[in-house]
Amino acid sequence: MTDPISYRDVNDWNEAIYPGWYTGNNLANAPTAGYCVGLVLCFDNNITYPVQLAFAFNSSDIFIRTK
């Protein structure tokens, strides 16, 4: 069975502006240090105002950031 979700690796959390899943470790501009998985949502596919949800793996924290 193949994984239906594809992840994009980024080095800077500010690069995560397109809809989808993102992963990275110790990213620049990340909400926390360590490994994070993030989901970016855009309304009407407009990347001008992305909503970023970041899930930290070193804690139970969830971070939300909008532009």
N, C-alpha and C positions, 0 to 999 in steps of 0.2 A: 504494500500500500504506500503510495506516495504522500508526502506532506502537502496538504492543500494550501497551507499558509507559507508564503515566501517572506523572508526577512531581508531588510537592507542593513548593511553594516555602515556606520558613520563614525567619523572621528570627532565631530563637533555636533552637539545637540541642536545648534542653530541651523544645521543642514537638513534637519528632519521637518520638511514643510509640505511634502506630498503625502496624500492619503496612503496609509499602510502601516506595517509593523517595522520596527527598527530595533537593533540590538547594538550594544557596545560596552566596553569596559573602560572606566576612568576617562570618560569623554570630556572634552572641553565644553564649558557652559552647561554641563549636566546638573540636575538638581541635587545630586548626591554623588559621593565617591563610590567606586565599585562598579559592578555589573548591573546594567539596566536593560529592561525591555520596554519599548514604548509603542504607543498607538497614536497615529496622527489622523485626525478627522478634519475634513474641510466641507463646509456647507456649500452646496451647489457646485462642487469641484473648484471652488475659488481658493487658491493658495495664498491670497492676500491676508486672510485671517485664519490660520490653522489653529486647531486646538490640540495640544500635546498632552497625552497621559503617559506618565512614566512610572514603572513599577520597579522598585529597588529589590535586589535579591539579597542584600545584606541586612535588610530590615523588613518590616511589614508596611513600610510607607508607600503611599501613592501620591504622586505629584501631578498637578494640573497647571498648564501654562497656556495662555492665549496671547495673541499679539495685540 
